[in-house]
Amino acid sequence: MFKFQLFRASLSSTNKLCCVPLQCLSLIAISRPSVFRAKSQMGFHTTPSLASKYLFRQLFEKESCTYTYLLADVSHPEKPALLIDPVDKTADRDLSLIQELGLKLVYAMNTHVHADHVTGTGLIKNKAPGVKSIISRASNAKADLLVEPGDKISVGDLYLEVRPTPGHTSGCITYVTGDGPNQPQPRMAFTGDALLIRGCGRTDFQGGNSSLLYKLVHSQIFTIPQETLVYPAHDYKGFTVSTVGEEMQCNPRLTKDEETFKIIMENLKLAYPKMMDVAVPANLVCGLQELKADEVA
């Protein structure tokens, strides 16, 4: 039997260089020894590859412009897999794909408590018994596993490091694929709303803090290798992927000094999220709309 593993370990910052047309369903497999290069109007990106060992899919939910990410170790006998930031409206699609690919879903994970959509983790747990939900302990949300900075989440030989990146919300985390000869290269960073392509998440609700966001993006994301691929939770302009180095050079907000960044964030004048009053309460309980009778006041 495959053992579900979550490790706690200390992180050390290491090392420190442009996006691709949006498709409603972007399918990319880490399945060939050669590296696939995707050309965009801004430059080239390499898709991680490791000789048919791992599988990667980038999926899109069009109403909230949310990306869901599927990763699996297909070299393992049970083909264990995980989902990052699933959406309730596309949970059936995700589960159908997982079944078609012959994968065993182990974890359904969130980068933070989303305000623009209801997470699919609760629905997925109900429809796929044995799947465990994951979110950060700092989010104050319910999940089977509450992770902390330095934790490692493992499926087969693939593992993700948990890095703290609050500021958009108080509980935001970034999942970064491991460093080593048997891990996807380049590495991948699933940044949620902390770091977007040419932007970042707003900081005016849910315990947001622009100064904290600035510091932690710079210390937790901009310190990993520059070729690391950046996969955000959303994109609204038609991009699918960036790199750490590209955002360090080109991000119009985070390339500024901290005080200028704070002024930019204070003057965004964004509308109140239309789903916030529904999504946040639901996402605090794993996206489940129906609570147990003893939880209803």
Salt bridges, closest charged atoms under 4 A:
GLU63 OE1 - LYS89 NZ 2.59
ASP73 OD2 - LYS53 NZ 3.90
GLU78 OE1 - LYS104 NZ 3.14
ASP85 OD1 - HIS114 NE2 2.87
ASP92 OD1 - LYS127 NZ 2.55
ASP94 OD1 - ARG93 NH2 2.83
ASP116 OD1 - HIS117 ND1 2.82
ASP116 OD2 - HIS234 NE2 3.00
ASP144 OD2 - LYS125 NZ 2.68
GLU148 OE1 - ARG8 NH1 3.62
GLU148 OE2 - ARG137 NE 2.72
ASP151 OD2 - ARG8 NH1 2.50
ASP157 OD2 - LYS53 NZ 2.79
GLU161 OE1 - ARG163 NE 3.44
GLU161 OE2 - ARG187 NH2 3.40
ASP193 OD2 - HIS112 NE2 3.46
ASP193 OD2 - HIS168 NE2 3.17
ASP193 OD1 - HIS234 NE2 3.33
ASP204 OD1 - ARG202 NE 2.71
GLU246 OE1 - HIS45 NE2 3.41
GLU246 OE2 - ARG198 NH2 2.52
GLU247 OE2 - ARG198 NH1 2.61
GLU258 OE2 - LYS215 NZ 2.62
GLU259 OE2 - LYS262 NZ 3.56
GLU295 OE2 - LYS142 NZ 2.65
